Amino acid sequence: MEKSVVTISNEIMGGTPVFAGTRVPIQTLIDYLVAGDSIDEFLDGFPSVKREQVVEFLQVAEKEMERKAA
């Protein structure tokens, strides 16, 4: 991953992990998905987040889970 899709800074949302270049918390995506909403529904609600950011975040999370399970 060349540039992180996640930003963590005390100056942005008090250090809450957000999608880079936005103030949209990563947890918001997770909440949408847990509730059964689609990625498209999330993106409709948060147009500052790009589909590519969501896909890359989910791919990195999947790899991390696989790494920890091994």
C-alpha positions as CSV (number, residue, x, y, z in Angstrom):
1,M,0.0,0.0,0.0
2,E,1.7,3.1,-1.2
3,K,-0.4,5.7,0.6
4,S,-2.5,4.8,3.6
5,V,-6.3,5.1,3.2
6,V,-6.5,5.7,6.9
7,T,-5.4,8.8,8.8
8,I,-5.0,9.1,12.5
9,S,-4.3,12.6,13.8
10,N,-5.2,14.3,17.1
11,E,-6.2,17.3,15.0
12,I,-8.8,15.3,13.0
13,M,-11.7,14.0,15.0
14,G,-9.6,13.8,18.1
15,G,-7.4,10.9,16.8
16,T,-10.3,8.7,15.5
17,P,-9.1,6.7,12.5
18,V,-10.7,8.3,9.4
19,F,-10.5,7.8,5.7
20,A,-7.6,9.9,4.4
21,G,-8.6,13.3,3.2
22,T,-11.9,13.2,5.0
23,R,-13.4,13.4,8.5
24,V,-15.4,10.2,8.0
25,P,-14.5,7.6,10.7
26,I,-13.6,4.1,9.6
27,Q,-16.0,2.9,12.3
28,T,-18.9,4.5,10.3
29,L,-18.2,2.1,7.4
30,I,-18.0,-0.8,9.8
31,D,-21.3,0.3,11.4
32,Y,-23.0,0.5,8.0
33,L,-21.8,-3.0,7.0
34,V,-22.8,-4.6,10.3
35,A,-26.2,-3.1,9.9
36,G,-26.6,-4.8,6.5
37,D,-26.1,-1.7,4.4
38,S,-24.1,-1.9,1.2
39,I,-20.9,-0.1,0.3
40,D,-23.0,1.9,-2.2
41,E,-25.3,3.1,0.6
42,F,-22.3,4.1,2.7
43,L,-20.8,6.0,-0.3
44,D,-24.1,7.8,-1.0
45,G,-24.1,9.1,2.6
46,F,-20.4,10.0,2.6
47,P,-19.5,11.3,-0.9
48,S,-16.1,12.5,0.2
49,V,-15.0,8.8,0.6
50,K,-14.0,7.1,-2.7
51,R,-14.9,3.6,-3.5
52,E,-11.2,2.8,-4.0
53,Q,-10.6,3.8,-0.4
54,V,-13.3,1.5,0.9
55,V,-12.1,-1.4,-1.2
56,E,-8.5,-0.9,-0.2
57,F,-9.4,-0.7,3.5
58,L,-11.4,-3.9,3.3
59,Q,-8.6,-5.7,1.5
60,V,-6.0,-4.6,4.1
61,A,-8.3,-5.6,6.9
62,E,-8.8,-9.0,5.3
63,K,-5.1,-9.6,5.0
64,E,-4.5,-8.6,8.6
65,M,-7.2,-11.0,9.8
66,E,-5.6,-13.8,7.7
67,R,-2.2,-12.9,9.1
68,K,-3.4,-13.0,12.7
69,A,-5.3,-16.3,12.1
70,A,-2.1,-18.0,10.8
